[in-house]
């Protein structure tokens, strides 16, 4: 399955929630990094990690697809 095909297929509910949390983390981190005031280095470092973690969680969650047919095939092979 190619990457474009993956992104067009439906995402399972758990990973949709995780994707939304990742978007929120990345947004919060980006806002703190771009703040027009001087912040302590520790706060900026934490914001950087939040941005990276949120971006990775969003990308991974978006790439997960629900493939019911393959799940049913695997279940029938186990029985």
Phi and psi restraints in degrees (range 20) as a CNS / XPLOR table:
assign (resid 1 and name C) (resid 2 and name N)
       (resid 2 and name CA) (resid 2 and name C) 1.0 -81.7 20.0 2
assign (resid 2 and name N) (resid 2 and name CA)
       (resid 2 and name C) (resid 3 and name N) 1.0 162.2 20.0 2
assign (resid 2 and name C) (resid 3 and name N)
       (resid 3 and name CA) (resid 3 and name C) 1.0 -61.8 20.0 2
assign (resid 3 and name N) (resid 3 and name CA)
       (resid 3 and name C) (resid 4 and name N) 1.0 -40.6 20.0 2
assign (resid 3 and name C) (resid 4 and name N)
       (resid 4 and name CA) (resid 4 and name C) 1.0 -61.7 20.0 2
assign (resid 4 and name N) (resid 4 and name CA)
       (resid 4 and name C) (resid 5 and name N) 1.0 -40.7 20.0 2
assign (resid 4 and name C) (resid 5 and name N)
       (resid 5 and name CA) (resid 5 and name C) 1.0 -64.2 20.0 2
assign (resid 5 and name N) (resid 5 and name CA)
       (resid 5 and name C) (resid 6 and name N) 1.0 -40.5 20.0 2
assign (resid 5 and name C) (resid 6 and name N)
       (resid 6 and name CA) (resid 6 and name C) 1.0 -59.7 20.0 2
assign (resid 6 and name N) (resid 6 and name CA)
       (resid 6 and name C) (resid 7 and name N) 1.0 -45.0 20.0 2
assign (resid 6 and name C) (resid 7 and name N)
       (resid 7 and name CA) (resid 7 and name C) 1.0 -70.0 20.0 2
assign (resid 7 and name N) (resid 7 and name CA)
       (resid 7 and name C) (resid 8 and name N) 1.0 -18.7 20.0 2
assign (resid 7 and name C) (resid 8 and name N)
       (resid 8 and name CA) (resid 8 and name C) 1.0 -88.8 20.0 2
assign (resid 8 and name N) (resid 8 and name CA)
       (resid 8 and name C) (resid 9 and name N) 1.0 -18.4 20.0 2
assign (resid 8 and name C) (resid 9 and name N)
       (resid 9 and name CA) (resid 9 and name C) 1.0 -80.5 20.0 2
assign (resid 9 and name N) (resid 9 and name CA)
       (resid 9 and name C) (resid 10 and name N) 1.0 158.9 20.0 2
assign (resid 9 and name C) (resid 10 and name N)
       (resid 10 and name CA) (resid 10 and name C) 1.0 -67.3 20.0 2
assign (resid 10 and name N) (resid 10 and name CA)
       (resid 10 and name C) (resid 11 and name N) 1.0 147.3 20.0 2
assign (resid 10 and name C) (resid 11 and name N)
       (resid 11 and name CA) (resid 11 and name C) 1.0 -99.7 20.0 2
assign (resid 11 and name N) (resid 11 and name CA)
       (resid 11 and name C) (resid 12 and name N) 1.0 136.6 20.0 2
assign (resid 11 and name C) (resid 12 and name N)
       (resid 12 and name CA) (resid 12 and name C) 1.0 -61.4 20.0 2
assign (resid 12 and name N) (resid 12 and name CA)
       (resid 12 and name C) (resid 13 and name N) 1.0 153.2 20.0 2
assign (resid 12 and name C) (resid 13 and name N)
       (resid 13 and name CA) (resid 13 and name C) 1.0 -56.0 20.0 2
assign (resid 13 and name N) (resid 13 and name CA)
       (resid 13 and name C) (resid 14 and name N) 1.0 -42.4 20.0 2
assign (resid 13 and name C) (resid 14 and name N)
       (resid 14 and name CA) (resid 14 and name C) 1.0 -59.6 20.0 2
assign (resid 14 and name N) (resid 14 and name CA)
       (resid 14 and name C) (resid 15 and name N) 1.0 -43.6 20.0 2
assign (resid 14 and name C) (resid 15 and name N)
       (resid 15 and name CA) (resid 15 and name C) 1.0 -74.6 20.0 2
assign (resid 15 and name N) (resid 15 and name CA)
       (resid 15 and name C) (resid 16 and name N) 1.0 -24.0 20.0 2
assign (resid 15 and name C) (resid 16 and name N)
       (resid 16 and name CA) (resid 16 and name C) 1.0 -65.9 20.0 2
assign (resid 16 and name N) (resid 16 and name CA)
       (resid 16 and name C) (resid 17 and name N) 1.0 -42.7 20.0 2
assign (resid 16 and name C) (resid 17 and name N)
       (resid 17 and name CA) (resid 17 and name C) 1.0 -64.2 20.0 2
assign (resid 17 and name N) (resid 17 and name CA)
       (resid 17 and name C) (resid 18 and name N) 1.0 -44.0 20.0 2
assign (resid 17 and name C) (resid 18 and name N)
       (resid 18 and name CA) (resid 18 and name C) 1.0 -62.8 20.0 2
assign (resid 18 and name N) (resid 18 and name CA)
       (resid 18 and name C) (resid 19 and name N) 1.0 -38.4 20.0 2
assign (resid 18 and name C) (resid 19 and name N)
       (resid 19 and name CA) (resid 19 and name C) 1.0 -62.2 20.0 2
assign (resid 19 and name N) (resid 19 and name CA)
       (resid 19 and name C) (resid 20 and name N) 1.0 -43.9 20.0 2
assign (resid 19 and name C) (resid 20 and name N)
       (resid 20 and name CA) (resid 20 and name C) 1.0 -65.2 20.0 2
assign (resid 20 and name N) (resid 20 and name CA)
       (resid 20 and name C) (resid 21 and name N) 1.0 -38.4 20.0 2
assign (resid 20 and name C) (resid 21 and name N)
       (resid 21 and name CA) (resid 21 and name C) 1.0 -64.6 20.0 2
assign (resid 21 and name N) (resid 21 and name CA)
       (resid 21 and name C) (resid 22 and name N) 1.0 -41.4 20.0 2
assign (resid 21 and name C) (resid 22 and name N)
       (resid 22 and name CA) (resid 22 and name C) 1.0 -61.8 20.0 2
assign (resid 22 and name N) (resid 22 and name CA)
       (resid 22 and name C) (resid 23 and name N) 1.0 -40.5 20.0 2
assign (resid 22 and name C) (resid 23 and name N)
       (resid 23 and name CA) (resid 23 and name C) 1.0 -63.1 20.0 2
assign (resid 23 and name N) (resid 23 and name CA)
       (resid 23 and name C) (resid 24 and name N) 1.0 -42.0 20.0 2
assign (resid 23 and name C) (resid 24 and name N)
       (resid 24 and name CA) (resid 24 and name C) 1.0 -64.2 20.0 2
assign (resid 24 and name N) (resid 24 and name CA)
       (resid 24 and name C) (resid 25 and name N) 1.0 -42.4 20.0 2
assign (resid 24 and name C) (resid 25 and name N)
       (resid 25 and name CA) (resid 25 and name C) 1.0 -62.6 20.0 2
assign (resid 25 and name N) (resid 25 and name CA)
       (resid 25 and name C) (resid 26 and name N) 1.0 -46.1 20.0 2
assign (resid 25 and name C) (resid 26 and name N)
       (resid 26 and name CA) (resid 26 and name C) 1.0 -62.9 20.0 2
assign (resid 26 and name N) (resid 26 and name CA)
       (resid 26 and name C) (resid 27 and name N) 1.0 -39.4 20.0 2
assign (resid 26 and name C) (resid 27 and name N)
       (resid 27 and name CA) (resid 27 and name C) 1.0 -66.3 20.0 2
assign (resid 27 and name N) (resid 27 and name CA)
       (resid 27 and name C) (resid 28 and name N) 1.0 -45.9 20.0 2
assign (resid 27 and name C) (resid 28 and name N)
       (resid 28 and name CA) (resid 28 and name C) 1.0 -61.7 20.0 2
assign (resid 28 and name N) (resid 28 and name CA)
       (resid 28 and name C) (resid 29 and name N) 1.0 -44.1 20.0 2
assign (resid 28 and name C) (resid 29 and name N)
       (resid 29 and name CA) (resid 29 and name C) 1.0 -62.9 20.0 2
assign (resid 29 and name N) (resid 29 and name CA)
       (resid 29 and name C) (resid 30 and name N) 1.0 -41.9 20.0 2
assign (resid 29 and name C) (resid 30 and name N)
       (resid 30 and name CA) (resid 30 and name C) 1.0 -64.0 20.0 2
assign (resid 30 and name N) (resid 30 and name CA)
       (resid 30 and name C) (resid 31 and name N) 1.0 -38.4 20.0 2
assign (resid 30 and name C) (resid 31 and name N)
       (resid 31 and name CA) (resid 31 and name C) 1.0 -65.1 20.0 2
assign (resid 31 and name N) (resid 31 and name CA)
       (resid 31 and name C) (resid 32 and name N) 1.0 -42.9 20.0 2
assign (resid 31 and name C) (resid 32 and name N)
       (resid 32 and name CA) (resid 32 and name C) 1.0 -66.0 20.0 2
assign (resid 32 and name N) (resid 32 and name CA)
       (resid 32 and name C) (resid 33 and name N) 1.0 -42.1 20.0 2
assign (resid 32 and name C) (resid 33 and name N)
       (resid 33 and name CA) (resid 33 and name C) 1.0 -62.9 20.0 2
assign (resid 33 and name N) (resid 33 and name CA)
       (resid 33 and name C) (resid 34 and name N) 1.0 -39.5 20.0 2
assign (resid 33 and name C) (resid 34 and name N)
       (resid 34 and name CA) (resid 34 and name C) 1.0 -88.0 20.0 2
assign (resid 34 and name N) (resid 34 and name CA)
       (resid 34 and name C) (resid 35 and name N) 1.0 6.4 20.0 2
assign (resid 34 and name C) (resid 35 and name N)
       (resid 35 and name CA) (resid 35 and name C) 1.0 -59.6 20.0 2
assign (resid 35 and name N) (resid 35 and name CA)
       (resid 35 and name C) (resid 36 and name N) 1.0 136.5 20.0 2
assign (resid 35 and name C) (resid 36 and name N)
       (resid 36 and name CA) (resid 36 and name C) 1.0 -78.0 20.0 2
assign (resid 36 and name N) (resid 36 and name CA)
       (resid 36 and name C) (resid 37 and name N) 1.0 5.0 20.0 2
assign (resid 36 and name C) (resid 37 and name N)
       (resid 37 and name CA) (resid 37 and name C) 1.0 -109.8 20.0 2
assign (resid 37 and name N) (resid 37 and name CA)
       (resid 37 and name C) (resid 38 and name N) 1.0 162.2 20.0 2
assign (resid 37 and name C) (resid 38 and name N)
       (resid 38 and name CA) (resid 38 and name C) 1.0 -80.2 20.0 2
assign (resid 38 and name N) (resid 38 and name CA)
       (resid 38 and name C) (resid 39 and name N) 1.0 123.2 20.0 2
assign (resid 38 and name C) (resid 39 and name N)
       (resid 39 and name CA) (resid 39 and name C) 1.0 -116.3 20.0 2
assign (resid 39 and name N) (resid 39 and name CA)
       (resid 39 and name C) (resid 40 and name N) 1.0 155.4 20.0 2
assign (resid 39 and name C) (resid 40 and name N)
       (resid 40 and name CA) (resid 40 and name C) 1.0 -60.3 20.0 2
assign (resid 40 and name N) (resid 40 and name CA)
       (resid 40 and name C) (resid 41 and name N) 1.0 151.3 20.0 2
assign (resid 40 and name C) (resid 41 and name N)
       (resid 41 and name CA) (resid 41 and name C) 1.0 -59.9 20.0 2
assign (resid 41 and name N) (resid 41 and name CA)
       (resid 41 and name C) (resid 42 and name N) 1.0 -36.3 20.0 2
assign (resid 41 and name C) (resid 42 and name N)
       (resid 42 and name CA) (resid 42 and name C) 1.0 -62.8 20.0 2
assign (resid 42 and name N) (resid 42 and name CA)
       (resid 42 and name C) (resid 43 and name N) 1.0 -39.6 20.0 2
assign (resid 42 and name C) (resid 43 and name N)
       (resid 43 and name CA) (resid 43 and name C) 1.0 -65.9 20.0 2
assign (resid 43 and name N) (resid 43 and name CA)
       (resid 43 and name C) (resid 44 and name N) 1.0 -42.9 20.0 2
assign (resid 43 and name C) (resid 44 and name N)
       (resid 44 and name CA) (resid 44 and name C) 1.0 -66.4 20.0 2
assign (resid 44 and name N) (resid 44 and name CA)
       (resid 44 and name C) (resid 45 and name N) 1.0 -37.9 20.0 2
assign (resid 44 and name C) (resid 45 and name N)
       (resid 45 and name CA) (resid 45 and name C) 1.0 -64.0 20.0 2
assign (resid 45 and name N) (resid 45 and name CA)
       (resid 45 and name C) (resid 46 and name N) 1.0 -45.6 20.0 2
assign (resid 45 and name C) (resid 46 and name N)
       (resid 46 and name CA) (resid 46 and name C) 1.0 -62.1 20.0 2
assign (resid 46 and name N) (resid 46 and name CA)
       (resid 46 and name C) (resid 47 and name N) 1.0 -40.8 20.0 2
assign (resid 46 and name C) (resid 47 and name N)
       (resid 47 and name CA) (resid 47 and name C) 1.0 -63.4 20.0 2
assign (resid 47 and name N) (resid 47 and name CA)
       (resid 47 and name C) (resid 48 and name N) 1.0 -37.0 20.0 2
assign (resid 47 and name C) (resid 48 and name N)
       (resid 48 and name CA) (resid 48 and name C) 1.0 -63.9 20.0 2
assign (resid 48 and name N) (resid 48 and name CA)
       (resid 48 and name C) (resid 49 and name N) 1.0 -44.7 20.0 2
assign (resid 48 and name C) (resid 49 and name N)
       (resid 49 and name CA) (resid 49 and name C) 1.0 -64.0 20.0 2
assign (resid 49 and name N) (resid 49 and name CA)
       (resid 49 and name C) (resid 50 and name N) 1.0 -39.0 20.0 2
assign (resid 49 and name C) (resid 50 and name N)
       (resid 50 and name CA) (resid 50 and name C) 1.0 -60.5 20.0 2
assign (resid 50 and name N) (resid 50 and name CA)
       (resid 50 and name C) (resid 51 and name N) 1.0 -42.8 20.0 2
assign (resid 50 and name C) (resid 51 and name N)
       (resid 51 and name CA) (resid 51 and name C) 1.0 -63.6 20.0 2
assign (resid 51 and name N) (resid 51 and name CA)
       (resid 51 and name C) (resid 52 and name N) 1.0 -45.3 20.0 2
assign (resid 51 and name C) (resid 52 and name N)
       (resid 52 and name CA) (resid 52 and name C) 1.0 -65.5 20.0 2
assign (resid 52 and name N) (resid 52 and name CA)
       (resid 52 and name C) (resid 53 and name N) 1.0 -47.0 20.0 2
assign (resid 52 and name C) (resid 53 and name N)
       (resid 53 and name CA) (resid 53 and name C) 1.0 -61.8 20.0 2
assign (resid 53 and name N) (resid 53 and name CA)
       (resid 53 and name C) (resid 54 and name N) 1.0 -42.0 20.0 2
assign (resid 53 and name C) (resid 54 and name N)
       (resid 54 and name CA) (resid 54 and name C) 1.0 -65.1 20.0 2
assign (resid 54 and name N) (resid 54 and name CA)
       (resid 54 and name C) (resid 55 and name N) 1.0 -40.2 20.0 2
assign (resid 54 and name C) (resid 55 and name N)
       (resid 55 and name CA) (resid 55 and name C) 1.0 -65.7 20.0 2
assign (resid 55 and name N) (resid 55 and name CA)
       (resid 55 and name C) (resid 56 and name N) 1.0 -43.7 20.0 2
assign (resid 55 and name C) (resid 56 and name N)
       (resid 56 and name CA) (resid 56 and name C) 1.0 -65.4 20.0 2
assign (resid 56 and name N) (resid 56 and name CA)
       (resid 56 and name C) (resid 57 and name N) 1.0 -45.7 20.0 2
assign (resid 56 and name C) (resid 57 and name N)
       (resid 57 and name CA) (resid 57 and name C) 1.0 -60.1 20.0 2
assign (resid 57 and name N) (resid 57 and name CA)
       (resid 57 and name C) (resid 58 and name N) 1.0 -39.9 20.0 2
assign (resid 57 and name C) (resid 58 and name N)
       (resid 58 and name CA) (resid 58 and name C) 1.0 -65.7 20.0 2
assign (resid 58 and name N) (resid 58 and name CA)
       (resid 58 and name C) (resid 59 and name N) 1.0 -45.8 20.0 2
assign (resid 58 and name C) (resid 59 and name N)
       (resid 59 and name CA) (resid 59 and name C) 1.0 -65.4 20.0 2
assign (resid 59 and name N) (resid 59 and name CA)
       (resid 59 and name C) (resid 60 and name N) 1.0 -44.8 20.0 2
assign (resid 59 and name C) (resid 60 and name N)
       (resid 60 and name CA) (resid 60 and name C) 1.0 -66.2 20.0 2
assign (resid 60 and name N) (resid 60 and name CA)
       (resid 60 and name C) (resid 61 and name N) 1.0 -43.6 20.0 2
assign (resid 60 and name C) (resid 61 and name N)
       (resid 61 and name CA) (resid 61 and name C) 1.0 -64.1 20.0 2
assign (resid 61 and name N) (resid 61 and name CA)
       (resid 61 and name C) (resid 62 and name N) 1.0 -35.8 20.0 2
assign (resid 61 and name C) (resid 62 and name N)
       (resid 62 and name CA) (resid 62 and name C) 1.0 -70.8 20.0 2
assign (resid 62 and name N) (resid 62 and name CA)
       (resid 62 and name C) (resid 63 and name N) 1.0 -28.0 20.0 2
assign (resid 62 and name C) (resid 63 and name N)
       (resid 63 and name CA) (resid 63 and name C) 1.0 -82.8 20.0 2
assign (resid 63 and name N) (resid 63 and name CA)
       (resid 63 and name C) (resid 64 and name N) 1.0 -13.1 20.0 2
assign (resid 63 and name C) (resid 64 and name N)
       (resid 64 and name CA) (resid 64 and name C) 1.0 -77.7 20.0 2
assign (resid 64 and name N) (resid 64 and name CA)
       (resid 64 and name C) (resid 65 and name N) 1.0 133.0 20.0 2
assign (resid 64 and name C) (resid 65 and name N)
       (resid 65 and name CA) (resid 65 and name C) 1.0 -123.1 20.0 2
assign (resid 65 and name N) (resid 65 and name CA)
       (resid 65 and name C) (resid 66 and name N) 1.0 155.1 20.0 2
assign (resid 65 and name C) (resid 66 and name N)
       (resid 66 and name CA) (resid 66 and name C) 1.0 -96.5 20.0 2
assign (resid 66 and name N) (resid 66 and name CA)
       (resid 66 and name C) (resid 67 and name N) 1.0 120.0 20.0 2
assign (resid 66 and name C) (resid 67 and name N)
       (resid 67 and name CA) (resid 67 and name C) 1.0 -125.3 20.0 2
assign (resid 67 and name N) (resid 67 and name CA)
       (resid 67 and name C) (resid 68 and name N) 1.0 84.1 20.0 2
assign (resid 67 and name C) (resid 68 and name N)
       (resid 68 and name CA) (resid 68 and name C) 1.0 -61.5 20.0 2
assign (resid 68 and name N) (resid 68 and name CA)
       (resid 68 and name C) (resid 69 and name N) 1.0 -37.0 20.0 2
assign (resid 68 and name C) (resid 69 and name N)
       (resid 69 and name CA) (resid 69 and name C) 1.0 -63.0 20.0 2
assign (resid 69 and name N) (resid 69 and name CA)
       (resid 69 and name C) (resid 70 and name N) 1.0 -45.4 20.0 2
assign (resid 69 and name C) (resid 70 and name N)
       (resid 70 and name CA) (resid 70 and name C) 1.0 -66.5 20.0 2
assign (resid 70 and name N) (resid 70 and name CA)
       (resid 70 and name C) (resid 71 and name N) 1.0 -36.1 20.0 2
assign (resid 70 and name C) (resid 71 and name N)
       (resid 71 and name CA) (resid 71 and name C) 1.0 -63.1 20.0 2
assign (resid 71 and name N) (resid 71 and name CA)
       (resid 71 and name C) (resid 72 and name N) 1.0 -41.8 20.0 2
assign (resid 71 and name C) (resid 72 and name N)
       (resid 72 and name CA) (resid 72 and name C) 1.0 -65.9 20.0 2
assign (resid 72 and name N) (resid 72 and name CA)
       (resid 72 and name C) (resid 73 and name N) 1.0 -39.6 20.0 2
assign (resid 72 and name C) (resid 73 and name N)
       (resid 73 and name CA) (resid 73 and name C) 1.0 -63.0 20.0 2
assign (resid 73 and name N) (resid 73 and name CA)
       (resid 73 and name C) (resid 74 and name N) 1.0 -41.3 20.0 2
assign (resid 73 and name C) (resid 74 and name N)
       (resid 74 and name CA) (resid 74 and name C) 1.0 -66.7 20.0 2
assign (resid 74 and name N) (resid 74 and name CA)
       (resid 74 and name C) (resid 75 and name N) 1.0 -39.7 20.0 2
assign (resid 74 and name C) (resid 75 and name N)
       (resid 75 and name CA) (resid 75 and name C) 1.0 -63.4 20.0 2
assign (resid 75 and name N) (resid 75 and name CA)
       (resid 75 and name C) (resid 76 and name N) 1.0 -39.3 20.0 2
assign (resid 75 and name C) (resid 76 and name N)
       (resid 76 and name CA) (resid 76 and name C) 1.0 -70.4 20.0 2
assign (resid 76 and name N) (resid 76 and name CA)
       (resid 76 and name C) (resid 77 and name N) 1.0 -29.9 20.0 2
assign (resid 76 and name C) (resid 77 and name N)
       (resid 77 and name CA) (resid 77 and name C) 1.0 -72.7 20.0 2
assign (resid 77 and name N) (resid 77 and name CA)
       (resid 77 and name C) (resid 78 and name N) 1.0 -29.7 20.0 2
assign (resid 77 and name C) (resid 78 and name N)
       (resid 78 and name CA) (resid 78 and name C) 1.0 -73.6 20.0 2
assign (resid 78 and name N) (resid 78 and name CA)
       (resid 78 and name C) (resid 79 and name N) 1.0 -36.9 20.0 2
